[in-house]
Amino acid sequence: MDYHIIVSFAKDRAYEFKSTGGAVSFSTQEEARKWLEKEFNDLKCEVTSPTGKILIIDKLIAVAQKAGEERFAQRTEWAVQYARNVALTLGRDLVRVDVEHMRLGY
């Protein structure tokens, strides 16, 4: 699966992560969701929802926000892993995680 994940913290502060070939084939969607769930808990993320439900999209944004821009700016292994797991979790090859406006785009 090829993917292109963009994590944006402001208009001029967007970080792109691209992969081609089988970069995400070593993991499953379930493993990706477990990794993101673990990071959500480890980073002590909080998402308030009027319905009480926390959607996977909310978790993806909260994890990026709590992890901080620096990890993405420095292209750490963690940031690459985050991008790979976003692609797997959503099953999408192009995703924009807009941390500033708290939304996801495909």
N, C-alpha and C positions, 0 to 999 in steps of 0.2 A: 504494500500500500504506500503510495506516495502521499505526502502531506505538506501543507503549508499553513503553519500556525502563526498568527500575529498576536502579540500581547502588547497592548497599548496602555500607557499610563497618562498620556496627554497627546495632543495633536502632533507634536514634533518629537515624541518619545515613544516610538513603537519598535518592538523587537521581533524580528522574523526568524522562524525556525522552519527549515525545509528538509525534506528527506525524499529520497527516491529508492526504488527497489524494495527489498524486504526488510527495511529498518524496523518496522513495527510487527513483523510476522512472528517474532519470538515470544510474543505475549498475546493474551486473549483479552476480549472486552471485559470479562469478569475480573481478570487480574488488574487491568487498568483501573476499573472502578474501585477495587480494594486498595490500590496504591493511593488513589485520590482521597478515599475515605480515611485512610491512615494519616495522610498529610493534613486533612481537614481537622482531625482530632489532635494530632501532634502540635499543630500551629495554634490550637485553641480558637479556631474560627467560630464566629457567631453570625448567624443569619436570622434576621427577624422576618417572620412571615405572618400576615394576619390570619392565615388558615392553619398555621402550625406545621405545615408541610414544608420541607426543604427539598427543592428540586436539584437535580444534578447540575443544572446550569448555575444555580446559586452557589453551589459548592465549588465549581470550577473558578468562578470569579472571586469568591472569598479566599480560596487558597492562593491565587495569584496576588491578591491584595495583601494578605498577611505575610507572604513570602518576601514581598518587597521588590521594588524595581531593580535594585542593585544586582540581584541574582540573574535577572534577565539581561541586564545591560552587560554583565560580565560573561554571559553565555555559559554559566556554570553547568556542570553535568546534571545538577538538579533541574535547571531550567529546560535542558534538552529532554530530560525524562518527563517533565511536566507536559511539554508540547506533544511528545509521543503518546502519552496517556490521554491527553485531550482528544487527539485524533482517533485513538482506539475506542475510547468511551463513547464518543458521539458517532463514530463510523463515518466521519466526514473528512474529506481531503483538504478542505479550506475552511478555516475557522478564525474569526477575529474575536479575541477576548478584550473587551474594552473596559478596563478597570475603572477609569475615570467616570464613565457614565453608567457603570454597573450593568452592562449588557453584552450579549453574545451575538455575533453575526456569522452567517454562512455564505 
